[in-house]
Amino acid sequence: MVHSHSDYFASISFPAVAELALRVNKLGKSSVTYEIALFEKGVEQVRAVGEFVQVFVERSTGRPTASGMTDEMRRGLERIQVVEARENKL
């Protein structure tokens, strides 16, 4: 992970049930930007939102992989990628 941040809007506490939503905001050759949202079950307002960026690296060098992520990984991440982000790439 090369970057992360979160914004908190309201608390959630026991015995409330937490629900999380995950999506991909940006998909690069060797990096992916995720967004996660925390909700309280049955409540529409988001409680917290976070973002983190993952870079796929070579273990031996710690540098981004030259070939990028695998096709299988990319296909999986595309399934949860934000539609607007996909349209902006075209």
C-alpha positions as CSV (number, residue, x, y, z in Angstrom):
1,M,0.0,0.0,0.0
2,V,1.4,3.4,-1.0
3,H,-1.3,5.7,0.2
4,S,-4.3,5.6,2.5
5,H,-6.7,8.1,4.1
6,S,-10.1,8.0,5.7
7,D,-12.8,10.5,6.6
8,Y,-15.1,9.9,9.6
9,F,-18.6,11.3,9.7
10,A,-20.3,9.5,12.5
11,S,-19.6,6.7,14.9
12,I,-21.1,3.2,15.0
13,S,-21.1,1.1,18.2
14,F,-22.2,-2.2,19.6
15,P,-24.7,-3.8,19.1
16,A,-25.1,-2.1,15.7
17,V,-24.1,-4.2,12.7
18,A,-21.5,-2.7,10.4
19,E,-21.8,-3.0,6.6
20,L,-18.9,-2.3,4.3
21,A,-18.9,-1.4,0.6
22,L,-15.8,-1.8,-1.6
23,R,-15.2,-0.5,-5.1
24,V,-12.3,0.3,-7.4
25,N,-12.1,4.0,-8.4
26,K,-9.0,3.7,-10.6
27,L,-7.3,0.8,-12.3
28,G,-3.8,1.3,-13.6
29,K,-1.2,-1.1,-15.1
30,S,0.3,-2.0,-11.8
31,S,-1.8,-0.1,-9.3
32,V,-5.4,0.0,-8.1
33,T,-7.2,2.7,-6.0
34,Y,-9.9,1.3,-3.7
35,E,-12.6,3.1,-1.9
36,I,-14.4,1.6,1.1
37,A,-17.4,2.9,2.9
38,L,-18.7,2.0,6.4
39,F,-22.5,2.0,7.0
40,E,-24.6,1.0,10.0
41,K,-27.1,-1.6,8.9
42,G,-30.5,-0.1,8.3
43,V,-29.1,3.5,8.2
44,E,-28.6,5.3,4.9
45,Q,-26.0,7.8,6.0
46,V,-22.4,6.7,5.4
47,R,-20.4,6.6,8.7
48,A,-16.9,6.7,7.2
49,V,-15.2,6.6,3.8
50,G,-11.6,5.6,3.1
51,E,-9.3,5.2,0.1
52,F,-6.1,3.2,-0.4
53,V,-3.8,2.7,-3.3
54,Q,-2.1,-0.7,-3.8
55,V,0.8,-1.1,-6.1
56,F,1.8,-4.6,-7.4
57,V,5.6,-4.9,-7.0
58,E,8.4,-7.4,-7.7
59,R,9.4,-9.0,-4.4
60,S,13.1,-9.0,-5.3
61,T,13.3,-5.2,-6.1
62,G,10.3,-3.6,-4.4
63,R,9.6,-1.8,-7.7
64,P,6.3,-1.9,-9.6
65,T,6.0,-4.9,-11.8
66,A,7.0,-4.2,-15.4
67,S,4.2,-6.3,-16.9
68,G,1.6,-5.0,-14.5
69,M,-1.0,-7.1,-12.6
70,T,-2.1,-10.4,-14.0
71,D,-5.0,-10.6,-16.4
72,E,-7.0,-12.6,-13.9
73,M,-6.5,-10.0,-11.2
74,R,-7.5,-7.2,-13.6
75,R,-10.7,-9.0,-14.6
76,G,-11.6,-9.4,-11.0
77,L,-11.0,-5.8,-10.1
78,E,-12.9,-4.6,-13.2
79,R,-16.0,-6.3,-11.8
80,I,-16.1,-3.8,-8.9
81,Q,-14.7,-0.8,-10.8
82,V,-16.9,2.4,-10.7
83,V,-18.7,2.8,-14.1
84,E,-17.8,6.5,-14.4
85,A,-14.1,5.7,-14.0
86,R,-14.3,3.2,-16.8
87,E,-16.1,5.7,-19.1
88,N,-13.4,8.4,-18.4
89,K,-10.7,6.0,-19.6
90,L,-12.4,5.7,-23.1
